[in-house]
Amino acid sequence: MLSQLSQTRPPEPTLLATGPVLHVSRGREIYAEGNSADVLIKVLSGLVRTCKFKRDGRRQIDAFYTRDDVFGFEAGTLYSRSAEAVSDCTLVSYRRRDVAILAAKHQGFADQLYAYSLRSLVRSQDHARILGHTSAAEKLAAFLIECSERSSQKDCIMLGMSRMDIADYLGLTEETVSRGLTQLRLDGCIELLSARHIRILNPPRLRELYA
């Protein structure tokens, strides 16, 4: 009898199955800093950046999100960052109160939600470590390692963001990013196949710079 019940028991709900799908065009805002933080968002396709604008107009990008990433986690009731579509994106959104109800009822869903939130925390810690490096070469090496680890082809990276996006993520200027990539190429660490297509030639050397 128990085996029959286990076979007919409905599956645990998943984030993918509970929210409406949204299509956001490149460059469009998904939500703004200070908006009510009432939804979590999962990326089905495309690239998203979260960022904060300083009083002098400068932008600080704190994270990039790609397929299967979830963003929008906040300790408070308002978003502390803005979210923007770097490319055309397909997203699915979930109301936080509905997520909380599901998490209270289904342990599997709660575990999944915890895993997403933990991944977001680790990403923030990694970004803080990158910003702690002093040289542009070290920051770029760390960034390329991060991209490589998230790429299906570890030795080839197709960047979805611009040089300016990379600069605002690493706390550098666009010119410094370009010079740094050129230097990594001259050092034999990478090959610049195109403006956004990079092949990693010497992963140990990149990791040595990042260490």
Secondary structure as GFF3:
##gff-version 3
##sequence-region A 1 211
A	DSSP	alpha_helix	2	8	.	.	.	ID=ss1
A	DSSP	three_ten_helix	15	17	.	.	.	ID=ss2
A	DSSP	beta_strand	21	24	.	.	.	ID=ss3
A	DSSP	beta_strand	29	31	.	.	.	ID=ss4
A	DSSP	beta_strand	39	45	.	.	.	ID=ss5
A	DSSP	beta_strand	48	53	.	.	.	ID=ss6
A	DSSP	beta_strand	59	65	.	.	.	ID=ss7
A	DSSP	beta_strand	70	71	.	.	.	ID=ss8
A	DSSP	beta_strand	82	85	.	.	.	ID=ss9
A	DSSP	beta_strand	89	95	.	.	.	ID=ss10
A	DSSP	alpha_helix	96	105	.	.	.	ID=ss11
A	DSSP	alpha_helix	107	132	.	.	.	ID=ss12
A	DSSP	alpha_helix	136	149	.	.	.	ID=ss13
A	DSSP	beta_strand	156	158	.	.	.	ID=ss14
A	DSSP	alpha_helix	163	170	.	.	.	ID=ss15
A	DSSP	alpha_helix	174	186	.	.	.	ID=ss16
A	DSSP	beta_strand	190	192	.	.	.	ID=ss17
A	DSSP	beta_strand	197	200	.	.	.	ID=ss18
A	DSSP	alpha_helix	203	210	.	.	.	ID=ss19
###
